Amino acid sequence: MLVKIFGSAVHGVDAITIIIEVDLVSGALPGYFIVGLPDNAVKESTERVLSAIKNNGYEKPRYKIVVNMAPADIKKAGSAYDLPIAIGMLAATDQLPTENLHEYIIMGELSLDGTVQPIKGALPIAIQARAEKFKGLFVPKANAREAGMVNNLDVYGVEHIQEVIDFFNGKGDLKPTIVNTREEFFDAQSHFEFDFNDVKGQENVKRALEIAAAGGHNAILIGPPGAGKTMLAKRLPTILPPLSLKEALETTKIHSVAGKLPGNTSLIAQRPFRSPHHTISDVALVGGGGIPQPGEISLAHNGVLFLDELPEFKRTVLEVMRQPMEERRVSISRAKVSIDFPASFMLIASMNPCNCVDLFRHLGERWEIGLGSERMRA
């Protein structure tokens, strides 16, 4: 029996609907085959899915199983396809009705006991599901509030595969997650961990940062250690204009795709502040990898990127930032894919006036120690 389940693949900061076809071939030796350009994490779903089915009292298929993931020319990555594949197997073996499966997108990673684990990119998946007029979306409970920001879509947060099975069998009392996006957004805008108002004195520097914030200019802070450069930079986002709802959605999508969304957070309501260490690599800063992921400049989109100890960064790292800063976006090109990530941010850097300050301090400490030793001997 052939069954079609709908999933989704994250491509950049957007999602693409994936059709997952599960077919049981009788008269052939038992086996498990996944086609459609899956990566290793998808191929490894075999044991997770079969164990989850068996451990919840359902019959494992005793036939040749073929799983096709279309479109076949798009790379399928990650373990989020475990749940739709498992539901497809149960439906193909007549252990689950198939009437309503086409109305929902299903995503989630499975543990061996059937527990559903969190995934990345729940927000863009929900946005795409609504755009294609799906009735609902099944995601892990940990991602329910994130996906629930999308209205006109029933988002169900599940903790176990049995909840999904009961839903399609007409049992249980699974309710959609309801999030008042605008209310939560405006409530969270005024809650800051750091506040520019906390800074006492430093009037000249504060005035300079206020001008930079008003015009969206980049700035560099030069001063000796302990002067307050990092303290001021951390508080800069609190004097920037508040995020609009559109900007908040853009920012949340990027953090969702990167798996950097804070727990129990449905929407990023404050401008992000990113402060990478000076040992960061080129790819980690601008984004990339085998399956391109957003880097620090994209995670700082609509916010502030702070480079502390600027001279300590590698020259190549600083040079790769030039074009993204001009175009406000970065293009990651690989052999089989090219993805654009937004990267509109304020750059704030800090540095010491001269390395010789530390040298003189070190030499002074040694001289005092030597002098003390001479006095002790005297």
VOPAGU-2260 file (C-alpha; in pm, 1 decimal, decimal comma):
REM VOPAGU-2260
SITE   aa  ch    i         X         Y         Z
SITE  MET   A    0       0,0       0,0       0,0
SITE  LEU   A    1     129,3     344,9     -94,6
SITE  VAL   A    2      81,4     634,5     150,1
SITE  LYS   A    3     179,3    1001,5     114,0
SITE  ILE   A    4     277,9    1214,0     414,6
SITE  PHE   A    5     378,5    1579,3     403,5
SITE  GLY   A    6     686,9    1717,8     573,2
SITE  SER   A    7     907,4    2020,7     521,0
SITE  ALA   A    8    1271,5    2105,2     452,7
SITE  VAL   A    9    1438,9    2427,6     561,7
SITE  HIS   A   10    1622,9    2600,7     277,1
SITE  GLY   A   11    1805,2    2908,7     400,7
SITE  VAL   A   12    1550,9    3092,8     617,3
SITE  ASP   A   13    1252,7    2957,4     424,1
SITE  ALA   A   14    1090,3    2614,7     401,7
SITE  ILE   A   15     994,6    2383,3     116,3
SITE  THR   A   16     718,2    2125,2     143,1
SITE  ILE   A   17     841,7    1768,0     108,8
SITE  ILE   A   18     621,8    1478,0      -1,1
SITE  ILE   A   19     717,2    1159,1     185,6
SITE  GLU   A   20     591,1     847,5       6,5
SITE  VAL   A   21     595,1     517,1     195,3
SITE  ASP   A   22     540,8     199,3      -6,1
SITE  LEU   A   23     538,6    -163,3     112,5
SITE  VAL   A   24     650,0    -404,8    -157,7
SITE  SER   A   25     521,3    -759,3    -108,1
SITE  GLY   A   26     699,5   -1061,9    -254,1
SITE  ALA   A   27    1044,3    -914,5    -192,5
SITE  LEU   A   28    1303,0    -969,8      76,1
SITE  PRO   A   29    1249,4    -744,3     381,4
SITE  GLY   A   30    1456,3    -428,4     370,3
SITE  TYR   A   31    1447,2     -55,0     434,6
SITE  PHE   A   32    1535,9     190,9     159,7
SITE  ILE   A   33    1521,9     573,2     166,8
SITE  VAL   A   34    1563,2     760,3    -161,5
SITE  GLY   A   35    1535,7    1126,1    -252,9
SITE  LEU   A   36    1878,9    1267,6    -156,9
SITE  PRO   A   37    1874,9    1196,2     220,3
SITE  ASP   A   38    2176,2    1269,4     437,9
SITE  ASN   A   39    2319,6    1029,8     696,8
SITE  ALA   A   40    2089,1    1152,4     973,6
SITE  VAL   A   41    1784,1    1068,2     758,6
SITE  LYS   A   42    1925,2     728,1     663,1
SITE  GLU   A   43    1984,4     647,2    1029,3
SITE  SER   A   44    1612,8     693,6    1099,6
SITE  THR   A   45    1562,5     322,9    1021,5
SITE  GLU   A   46    1634,9     190,9    1367,7
SITE  ARG   A   47    1474,4     484,3    1550,1
SITE  VAL   A   48    1146,4     452,7    1358,6
SITE  LEU   A   49    1119,1      73,7    1376,3
SITE  SER   A   50    1206,2      68,9    1747,7
SITE  ALA   A   51     951,6     343,1    1824,8
SITE  ILE   A   52     680,2     146,6    1640,4
SITE  LYS   A   53     766,0    -180,6    1816,4
SITE  ASN   A   54     802,8     -29,1    2163,6
SITE  ASN   A   55     454,1     121,1    2146,0
SITE  GLY   A   56     282,0    -206,7    2069,8
SITE  TYR   A   57     242,1    -175,5    1692,8
SITE  GLU   A   58     345,7    -427,8    1433,0
SITE  LYS   A   59     668,2    -370,9    1246,4
SITE  PRO   A   60     636,2    -404,1     866,5
SITE  ARG   A   61     756,0    -742,3     740,2
SITE  TYR   A   62     791,7    -631,6     380,0
SITE  LYS   A   63    1035,5    -436,3     170,4
SITE  ILE   A   64     989,8     -70,2     268,0
SITE  VAL   A   65    1064,2     207,1      19,8
SITE  VAL   A   66    1052,9     568,3     138,6
SITE  ASN   A   67    1075,3     837,2    -130,3
SITE  MET   A   68    1127,0    1202,9     -39,5
SITE  ALA   A   69    1028,4    1441,3    -317,4
SITE  PRO   A   70    1146,6    1669,2    -471,6
SITE  ALA   A   71    1439,6    1432,0    -508,5
SITE  ASP   A   72    1689,7    1703,9    -608,1
SITE  ILE   A   73    1669,6    1885,6    -272,3
SITE  LYS   A   74    1898,0    1769,4       8,3
SITE  LYS   A   75    1705,7    1626,3     306,3
SITE  ALA   A   76    1900,7    1679,9     626,6
SITE  GLY   A   77    1847,7    1614,3     995,5
SITE  SER   A   78    1639,0    1379,5    1206,3
SITE  ALA   A   79    1310,7    1574,3    1188,5
SITE  TYR   A   80    1165,9    1326,7     933,8
SITE  ASP   A   81    1142,6    1040,7    1186,4
SITE  LEU   A   82     784,4    1117,3    1289,5
SITE  PRO   A   83     631,8    1151,0     939,4
SITE  ILE   A   84     808,8     834,3     822,9
SITE  ALA   A   85     677,1     642,4    1125,4
SITE  ILE   A   86     320,8     768,1    1067,8
SITE  GLY   A   87     353,4     674,2     700,4
SITE  MET   A   88     459,2     319,2     790,4
SITE  LEU   A   89     166,3     275,9    1027,5
SITE  ALA   A   90     -74,1     403,5     762,7
SITE  ALA   A   91      78,9     182,6     492,3
SITE  THR   A   92      24,6    -124,7     713,2
SITE  ASP   A   93    -340,6     -29,1     781,9
SITE  GLN   A   94    -269,7      47,7    1147,6
SITE  LEU   A   95    -372,7     409,0    1096,7
SITE  PRO   A   96    -646,7     568,9     882,5
SITE  THR   A   97    -528,3     771,2     583,1
SITE  GLU   A   98    -827,2     997,9     516,5
SITE  ASN   A   99    -691,0    1316,1     676,9
SITE  LEU   A  100    -316,1    1272,9     641,8
SITE  HIS   A  101    -298,8    1504,2     338,4
SITE  GLU   A  102    -427,4    1799,9     542,9
SITE  TYR   A  103    -130,8    1814,1     783,7
SITE  ILE   A  104     243,9    1862,6     784,5
SITE  ILE   A  105     420,2    1640,4    1038,2
SITE  MET   A  106     773,4    1694,7    1169,5
SITE  GLY   A  107     967,0    1560,7    1467,1
SITE  GLU   A  108    1260,4    1348,4    1579,9
SITE  LEU   A  109    1180,7    1020,3    1754,6
SITE  SER   A  110    1347,1     853,0    2049,3
SITE  LEU   A  111    1341,8     473,6    2068,2
SITE  ASP   A  112    1043,8     485,2    2306,7
SITE  GLY   A  113     843,2     717,0    2078,8
SITE  THR   A  114     918,1    1044,7    2258,0
SITE  VAL   A  115     925,4    1339,6    2016,1
SITE  GLN   A  116    1239,2    1556,4    2033,5
SITE  PRO   A  117    1273,4    1925,9    1929,3
SITE  ILE   A  118    1361,4    2032,6    1575,8
SITE  LYS   A  119    1507,9    2338,6    1404,9
SITE  GLY   A  120    1317,6    2580,3    1182,0
SITE  ALA   A  121     964,3    2533,7    1318,7
SITE  LEU   A  122     866,8    2894,9    1239,8
SITE  PRO   A  123     950,8    2894,5     865,9
SITE  ILE   A  124     788,0    2549,3     840,0
SITE  ALA   A  125     465,6    2688,8     990,3
SITE  ILE   A  126     472,8    2994,1     761,3
SITE  GLN   A  127     509,1    2771,1     454,4
SITE  ALA   A  128     233,5    2537,1     576,5
SITE  ARG   A  129      -8,1    2828,1     602,8
SITE  ALA   A  130      97,0    2962,7     262,1
SITE  GLU   A  131      13,7    2626,4     104,0
SITE  LYS   A  132    -320,8    2613,6     289,2
SITE  PHE   A  133    -257,1    2308,0     504,4
SITE  LYS   A  134    -508,9    2265,3     782,7
SITE  GLY   A  135    -258,7    2194,6    1057,4
SITE  LEU   A  136      96,5    2121,2    1165,3
SITE  PHE   A  137     237,4    1865,1    1410,1
SITE  VAL   A  138     563,4    1966,2    1578,6
SITE  PRO   A  139     737,4    1870,2    1904,7
SITE  LYS   A  140     595,5    2027,7    2219,1
SITE  ALA   A  141     912,2    2233,0    2264,5
SITE  ASN   A  142     853,4    2402,4    1926,5
SITE  ALA   A  143     476,3    2452,0    1961,9
SITE  ARG   A  144     484,2    2814,2    2082,2
SITE  GLU   A  145     733,7    2908,9    1814,3
SITE  ALA   A  146     517,1    2765,4    1535,4
SITE  GLY   A  147     197,1    2881,4    1707,7
SITE  MET   A  148     274,9    3243,9    1621,8
SITE  VAL   A  149     140,6    3173,9    1273,2
SITE  ASN   A  150    -233,6    3235,9    1265,7
SITE  ASN   A  151    -491,9    3055,1    1052,1
SITE  LEU   A  152    -306,8    2727,9    1113,1
SITE  ASP   A  153    -374,6    2461,1    1375,5
SITE  VAL   A  154     -41,8    2390,3    1544,2
SITE  TYR   A  155     -30,4    2078,7    1762,2
SITE  GLY   A  156     258,7    2032,2    2002,7
SITE  VAL   A  157     315,5    1662,4    2075,6
SITE  GLU   A  158     543,6    1488,1    2323,7
SITE  HIS   A  159     491,8    1130,4    2206,6
SITE  ILE   A  160     408,3     952,1    1882,5
SITE  GLN   A  161     100,6     800,9    2050,5
SITE  GLU   A  162     -60,1    1146,5    2062,7
SITE  VAL   A  163     -39,9    1174,1    1684,3
SITE  ILE   A  164    -174,4     821,8    1638,2
SITE  ASP   A  165    -467,0     891,2    1870,6
SITE  PHE   A  166    -545,2    1214,9    1687,0
SITE  PHE   A  167    -583,9    1043,9    1349,2
SITE  ASN   A  168    -778,3     761,1    1513,4
SITE  GLY   A  169   -1023,8    1015,7    1653,3
SITE  LYS   A  170    -914,0     958,2    2013,1
SITE  GLY   A  171    -751,0    1176,7    2276,1
SITE  ASP   A  172    -804,9    1546,0    2339,4
SITE  LEU   A  173    -511,1    1707,8    2158,7
SITE  LYS   A  174    -574,1    2081,5    2129,4
SITE  PRO   A  175    -400,0    2333,8    1902,7
SITE  THR   A  176    -150,9    2575,9    2058,6
SITE  ILE   A  177    -283,8    2931,6    2072,6
SITE  VAL   A  178     -37,1    3221,5    2097,9
SITE  ASN   A  179    -138,3    3587,4    2113,0
SITE  THR   A  180     154,8    3705,5    1903,8
SITE  ARG   A  181      99,2    4080,0    1925,5
SITE  GLU   A  182      32,6    4083,0    2299,8
SITE  GLU   A  183     343,5    3878,4    2381,9
SITE  PHE   A  184     551,5    4081,4    2138,0
SITE  PHE   A  185     466,2    4419,7    2288,5
SITE  ASP   A  186     493,1    4289,7    2646,3
SITE  ALA   A  187     845,0    4156,6    2591,1
SITE  GLN   A  188     980,0    4468,6    2419,9
SITE  SER   A  189    1046,9    4657,2    2743,2
SITE  HIS   A  190    1215,7    4378,6    2944,6
SITE  PHE   A  191    1593,4    4424,3    2916,0
SITE  GLU   A  192    1869,0    4233,8    3090,5
SITE  PHE   A  193    2098,2    4536,8    3048,9
SITE  ASP   A  194    1985,7    4898,2    3024,9
SITE  PHE   A  195    2172,2    5199,3    2888,4
SITE  ASN   A  196    2020,2    5398,9    3173,5
SITE  ASP   A  197    2239,3    5206,3    3419,9
SITE  VAL   A  198    2556,2    5379,7    3296,6
SITE  LYS   A  199    2665,3    5668,3    3518,5
SITE  GLY   A  200    2906,5    5927,4    3380,8
SITE  GLN   A  201    3081,8    5856,4    3046,8
SITE  GLU   A  202    2888,7    6147,2    2895,6
SITE  ASN   A  203    3106,2    6185,2    2584,5
SITE  VAL   A  204    3092,8    5817,0    2494,3
SITE  LYS   A  205    2720,7    5796,3    2566,0
SITE  ARG   A  206    2658,9    6093,4    2337,5
SITE  ALA   A  207    2862,4    5930,8    2059,2
SITE  LEU   A  208    2667,6    5603,2    2089,2
SITE  GLU   A  209    2337,1    5789,9    2090,3
SITE  ILE   A  210    2432,6    5955,2    1759,9
SITE  ALA   A  211    2543,7    5618,7    1617,4
SITE  ALA   A  212    2215,6    5456,8    1726,5
SITE  ALA   A  213    2008,0    5739,7    1579,3
SITE  GLY   A  214    2172,5    5709,1    1238,4
SITE  GLY   A  215    2248,0    5336,7    1235,0
SITE  HIS   A  216    2621,4    5408,8    1214,7
SITE  ASN   A  217    2903,8    5173,8    1303,1
SITE  ALA   A  218    3134,9    5272,0    1589,5
SITE  ILE   A  219    3465,4    5177,6    1747,1
SITE  LEU   A  220    3547,1    5225,0    2115,0
SITE  ILE   A  221    3914,4    5278,7    2202,9
SITE  GLY   A  222    4026,3    5286,8    2564,5
SITE  PRO   A  223    4229,4    5107,7    2830,8
SITE  PRO   A  224    4103,9    4786,9    2992,8
SITE  GLY   A  225    3829,6    4852,6    3245,8
SITE  ALA   A  226    3716,8    5180,4    3087,8
SITE  GLY   A  227    3365,7    5042,5    3022,5
SITE  LYS   A  228    3375,6    4962,8    2649,9
SITE  THR   A  229    3202,6    4624,1    2675,2
SITE  MET   A  230    2955,0    4753,8    2933,5
SITE  LEU   A  231    2843,2    5032,7    2699,3
SITE  ALA   A  232    2828,1    4807,5    2394,1
SITE  LYS   A  233    2604,9    4551,6    2569,0
SITE  ARG   A  234    2356,6    4826,2    2653,6
SITE  LEU   A  235    2346,4    4981,3    2306,4
SITE  PRO   A  236    2047,6    4771,9    2181,6
SITE  THR   A  237    1829,8    4928,3    2453,8
SITE  ILE   A  238    1849,9    5273,9    2290,1
SITE  LEU   A  239    1787,9    5148,8    1936,5
SITE  PRO   A  240    1435,6    5187,0    1795,4
SITE  PRO   A  241    1206,3    4896,9    1899,8
SITE  LEU   A  242    1171,8    4606,7    1658,0
SITE  SER   A  243     867,0    4612,5    1434,5
SITE  LEU   A  244     663,3    4292,4    1416,8
SITE  LYS   A  245     797,5    4225,8    1066,4
SITE  GLU   A  246    1158,3    4267,6    1183,0
SITE  ALA   A  247    1089,1    4042,6    1483,7
SITE  LEU   A  248     959,9    3766,3    1255,7
SITE  GLU   A  249    1266,1    3796,0    1029,0
SITE  THR   A  250    1499,5    3776,2    1328,6
SITE  THR   A  251    1312,1    3485,6    1485,5
SITE  LYS   A  252    1323,4    3287,7    1159,8
SITE  ILE   A  253    1702,5    3315,7    1145,7
SITE  HIS   A  254    1748,4    3205,2    1506,4
SITE  SER   A  255    1497,2    2923,4    1456,2
SITE  VAL   A  256    1684,4    2786,5    1154,5
SITE  ALA   A  257    2015,0    2805,3    1343,0
SITE  GLY   A  258    1864,9    2638,0    1651,8
SITE  LYS   A  259    1954,2    2942,7    1864,4
SITE  LEU   A  260    1604,4    3037,3    1974,3
SITE  PRO   A  261    1587,6    3061,2    2357,4
SITE  GLY   A  262    1372,7    2801,7    2530,5
SITE  ASN   A  263    1002,0    2881,6    2578,6
SITE  THR   A  264    1040,6    3184,9    2349,7
SITE  SER   A  265     782,1    3228,8    2077,1
SITE  LEU   A  266     915,5    3552,1    1927,3
SITE  ILE   A  267    1235,0    3755,2    1959,0
SITE  ALA   A  268    1102,7    4096,0    2061,5
SITE  GLN   A  269    1434,4    4273,2    2132,1
SITE  ARG   A  270    1717,9    4357,5    1900,2
SITE  PRO   A  271    1981,3    4081,7    1911,5
SITE  PHE   A  272    2329,7    4138,4    2047,0
SITE  ARG   A  273    2601,4    3901,3    1927,6
SITE  SER   A  274    2956,5    3905,4    2061,1
SITE  PRO   A  275    3170,3    3633,6    1897,4
SITE  HIS   A  276    3513,0    3549,9    2039,5
SITE  HIS   A  277    3813,9    3676,7    1846,4
SITE  THR   A  278    3915,8    3318,0    1757,8
SITE  ILE   A  279    3605,1    3279,2    1538,3
SITE  SER   A  280    3652,0    3137,4    1187,1
SITE  ASP   A  281    3540,5    3290,7     857,2
SITE  VAL   A  282    3257,7    3038,9     812,3
SITE  ALA   A  283    3128,2    3079,8    1167,3
SITE  LEU   A  284    3112,3    3457,0    1121,7
SITE  VAL   A  285    2945,4    3487,5     779,9
SITE  GLY   A  286    2775,4    3146,1     763,6
SITE  GLY   A  287    2827,8    2833,7     558,2
SITE  GLY   A  288    2903,3    2466,3     605,5
SITE  GLY   A  289    2811,9    2161,7     398,7
SITE  ILE   A  290    2446,8    2245,9     458,1
SITE  PRO   A  291    2466,6    2628,5     478,0
SITE  GLN   A  292    2370,7    2770,8     816,2
SITE  PRO   A  293    2350,7    3138,0     920,1
SITE  GLY   A  294    2661,1    3283,5    1083,4
SITE  GLU   A  295    2706,1    3549,6    1349,4
SITE  ILE   A  296    2642,6    3839,3    1111,0
SITE  SER   A  297    2302,5    3690,3    1024,1
SITE  LEU   A  298    2220,6    3612,2    1387,0
SITE  ALA   A  299    2287,9    3983,1    1453,7
SITE  HIS   A  300    2039,1    4085,7    1179,6
SITE  ASN   A  301    1836,0    4389,1    1294,0
SITE  GLY   A  302    2064,4    4419,0    1595,7
SITE  VAL   A  303    2423,8    4473,2    1704,8
SITE  LEU   A  304    2739,6    4275,6    1624,6
SITE  PHE   A  305    3009,3    4348,8    1882,0
SITE  LEU   A  306    3372,8    4263,5    1805,9
SITE  ASP   A  307    3566,8    4292,4    2130,8
SITE  GLU   A  308    3945,6    4320,5    2102,3
SITE  LEU   A  309    3925,0    4401,5    1730,5
SITE  PRO   A  310    4301,3    4372,4    1653,0
SITE  GLU   A  311    4295,7    4012,4    1780,2
SITE  PHE   A  312    4060,2    3898,1    1500,0
SITE  LYS   A  313    4222,5    3734,3    1199,4
SITE  ARG   A  314    4258,3    3957,6     897,4
SITE  THR   A  315    4065,1    3716,4     673,9
SITE  VAL   A  316    3771,6    3719,0     916,3
SITE  LEU   A  317    3747,4    4098,1     902,8
SITE  GLU   A  318    3786,3    4110,4     525,7
SITE  VAL   A  319    3498,2    3869,8     454,7
SITE  MET   A  320    3264,8    4112,6     634,9
SITE  ARG   A  321    3314,6    4394,9     383,6
SITE  GLN   A  322    3069,7    4283,5     115,8
SITE  PRO   A  323    2791,2    4170,2     356,3
SITE  MET   A  324    2814,1    4507,3     534,9
SITE  GLU   A  325    2767,3    4689,2     204,3
SITE  GLU   A  326    2485,7    4472,0      68,2
SITE  ARG   A  327    2315,5    4393,9     402,1
SITE  ARG   A  328    2302,1    4026,4     311,9
SITE  VAL   A  329    2543,3    3739,7     250,4
SITE  SER   A  330    2531,3    3480,9     -27,9
SITE  ILE   A  331    2661,4    3133,0      57,3
SITE  SER   A  332    2740,7    2936,3    -258,0
SITE  ARG   A  333    2821,7    2568,2    -269,3
SITE  ALA   A  334    2849,9    2318,1    -553,9
SITE  LYS   A  335    2481,2    2222,5    -540,2
SITE  VAL   A  336    2316,1    2512,1    -359,8
SITE  SER   A  337    2326,7    2889,5    -323,0
SITE  ILE   A  338    2151,2    3052,8     -26,4
SITE  ASP   A  339    2108,9    3415,3      79,0
SITE  PHE   A  340    2097,3    3510,4     447,5
SITE  PRO   A  341    2004,3    3862,7     564,7
SITE  ALA   A  342    2279,4    4051,0     749,4
SITE  SER   A  343    2170,5    4405,4     834,0
SITE  PHE   A  344    2341,0    4498,8    1160,4
SITE  MET   A  345    2526,7    4772,7    1347,4
SITE  LEU   A  346    2894,5    4694,5    1393,6
SITE  ILE   A  347    3045,1    4802,3    1725,1
SITE  ALA   A  348    3411,5    4724,4    1789,3
SITE  SER   A  349    3646,0    4788,7    2079,6
SITE  MET   A  350    4020,9    4787,0    2125,3
SITE  ASN   A  351    4295,5    4901,2    2357,1
SITE  PRO   A  352    4498,5    5207,4    2253,7
SITE  CYS   A  353    4823,6    5010,4    2229,1
SITE  ASN   A  354    4955,7    4671,9    2331,4
SITE  CYS   A  355    5255,1    4843,3    2494,2
SITE  VAL   A  356    5027,5    4950,0    2782,2
SITE  ASP   A  357    5006,5    4588,4    2896,3
SITE  LEU   A  358    5380,2    4546,8    2838,5
SITE  PHE   A  359    5469,4    4846,3    3054,3
SITE  ARG   A  360    5231,4    4726,7    3324,9
SITE  HIS   A  361    5391,3    4381,0    3317,1
SITE  LEU   A  362    5743,6    4528,4    3333,3
SITE  GLY   A  363    5638,3    4758,9    3618,3
SITE  GLU   A  364    5508,9    4466,0    3822,1
SITE  ARG   A  365    5835,5    4279,6    3767,7
SITE  TRP   A  366    6038,4    4586,0    3870,2
SITE  GLU   A  367    5836,6    4625,5    4192,1
SITE  ILE   A  368    5882,9    4257,4    4274,8
SITE  GLY   A  369    6257,8    4285,9    4211,8
SITE  LEU   A  370    6279,8    4597,2    4422,2
SITE  GLY   A  371    6096,0    4427,2    4705,4
SITE  SER   A  372    6336,7    4134,2    4689,2
SITE  GLU   A  373    6633,6    4366,3    4715,2
SITE  ARG   A  374    6478,8    4535,6    5017,4
SITE  MET   A  375    6416,3    4201,5    5182,4
SITE  ARG   A  376    6778,7    4101,1    5129,3
SITE  ALA   A  377    6896,5    4434,4    5270,9
